[in-house]
Amino acid sequence: MPEYITISDFKKLDMRVGRIVEVTRVPRTERLYKIKVDLGTEVRQTISSLVGYYTPEELLGKKVIFLANLKPAKFSGEISEGMLLAAEIDDKLALLTVDRDIPEGAKVT
């Protein structure tokens, strides 16, 4: 069983709805995409290992849940400014999305 967190721990996470506006492969890598996500007031870049799960065409335009206050990190020479949230089990992966139209930047609560 995972360790419990408090509601104040949860409130530290800044999760927002974003729309994927650009997807390119990261050169010299097997699994990485450089993905630009529109968060309503800004566009952020994330590096995600989604090659093999999604094509660029499947990702483009998709509304996803984006963790916006993750400390930036560098992967294969590219800066990642957040994280796309996904569910994963065995060799299956599904990005977390919204079930109805809601504007980019909406806060996940």
MOLIN-V25507 format. One line per field, one symbol per residue. ss: DSSP state (h for helix, s for strand, l for the rest). A space follows every 50 residues. Layout:
# MOLIN-V25507
ss: ???
This chain:
# MOLIN-V25507
ss: llllllhhhhhlllssssssssssslllllllssssssllllssssssll lllllhhhhlllssssslllllsssllsssllsslssssllsssslslll llllllsll
